[in-house]
């Protein structure tokens, strides 16, 4: 089972290119929810559940193409895994409207100061990061990947089959 989970996470990372090192503690940044409330990302990842963080914008064709299956994954796994769809500030209102018009249940947060984008050294979107229940980055994928790969990676997060290597550990 551990081998299958590892392969699922590896496939996710290789499907679009990893841009952030796994095993690192997730960086903190400020984001805004749909009601305009400001919160810290660290508050979300400290909840003891894995997190799927997806940077997006409504003007991005790759982001729009993955939204339906991200929403399906949220509906299927949202009880055990937190989903954070982070809209870039220059497309925040449009992204919010886009999600509401299509009836997506996926929660949308706004990266109004681009803190999240800078914390993850974001160069392109879509960009998705998988974070374990302890707040460590499992892997990140920049660009497009398929729904099946994401779903397998989420299952491995739920099973907690990934553990970060601590510096100096062999």
N, C-alpha and C positions, 0 to 999 in steps of 0.2 A: 504494500500500500504506500509506503514512504517513497518508493521508487516512482510509482505512478504519479504521486503528488509532485515530486520534484520535476518530473518530465513535463507535467502540465504547466508548472510555473516557468520552466525553462522555455517551453514553446511560446508562452505568453510574452516573455521578455524578448525572444529572438524574432517574433513575428513582426515587430516594427522597430526594434532598436532600443536598447536600454540606455537612458541618459543619466540615471541616478544610481549610485552604488547601493546594492542591497546590504542589509545588516546595519544600516545607520539609523539612528533615532530620527523620527520624522521632525522636520523643522516646524516651528510655530509661526503663525502669522494671523493677522486680523482679517475676518470676513464678515459679511453682512447677510442676514437671512432675508426671506421675502417680505417680512414685516418691517424691515429697516433696523432690526436689532443687531448690534455689533457683538461679535463673540470671537473667542480665540480658537484656532484649530486644535490646540492642545486639549481643550475641553471636550471636543468631539472624540479624539483618539484615546482619551483616558477612560472611556466608558466600558472597557473590558471586552469590546467586540471588534472584530476585524473591520477595516474600512476600505471601500473602493472609492478613490478620489479621481474624478474625471474633470479635466480642464476642457472647456468648450466655449463656443460662441455660435449664435444663430446664423451668422454669415459664412461659416465654415462648412463646406460640402461634406468633408469627412466626419465632422461632428454630427451633422444632421443625419447622415446615413447610419450612424451607430446609436442614435437616440432611441429608436423603437426597441432594439434588443437590450439596451441598457435599462430601459424602463421595465421590460419583461423580467430581467434579472433582479431588479429591485423588488418587483411584485413577488417573485419566487423566493428570494433570499433575504429580503429586507428585515425580517424578524430577527435574524442572527448576525447579519452583516450591515454595518452603516454604509450608506451611499451618500457621497457628497459630490454634487455636480456644481462645479465652480465656474461661473460665467465671467469671462474677462470684462473689465469695466467698460470698454468701448462697445460692447455688445450686450451688456447686462439686461437692459429693459427689453431689447428685442428677443433675447434668449428666454426670458421669463414669459413673455407673450407667446412665443413659439411653443413652449412647453404647455402652457395653459390651453392654447387653441387646439392642441392635439390630444388633450386629456391625459397627458403623462402624469403619473403619481410621483415621479422622481423629484426629491427635494432639490431646489436650486438655491445656491448661495452666490453672492457677488464678491468678486475680487476687485473692489473699487480702487484700491491703492496699488494694485499689481503686486502686493506683498507675496501672495502665494506663487505667482508666476516667477518672481525673483528668487524666492526661497528654493524653488525646484529648478532654477536656471532654465526656465522654459524658453524654447526657441520656436517650436511649432506646436500646433494643435491639430487634431485631438491628442491629448496626452493623458494617460491613465496610470495611476499608482496604486499598488496593492500594499496595504499596511496590516501587519498582524495585530492581534488583540493586545499586545504589550506596547504598541506604538513604534515598532521597527518596520522599516521599509523592506518589503519582500522583493519587489521588483517594480519597474516602471516600463511602460511601452509608449513610444512616441509614434504617432501615425495610426493607420488603420490595422485592425486585427479582426478575427471573426468571432461571432457570438459563442460558438462551441468552445473556443480556446478560453475566453473569459469565464464561461460557466465552470469549466474544469478547474481553473485557477481559484475561483471563489469556493468551490467545494473543498479544495485543499486548504484554503484559509480557515474554513469552518471546522475542518478536522484537526486543525492546529498541527499539521505535519511539518511545518517549516519552523525552524528555530534559528535566530541570528547567532552568528559566531562572534563571541566576545574577543576583543583584541588580545592577542597573546595566546589564545586558545588554539590547540592543534587538532 
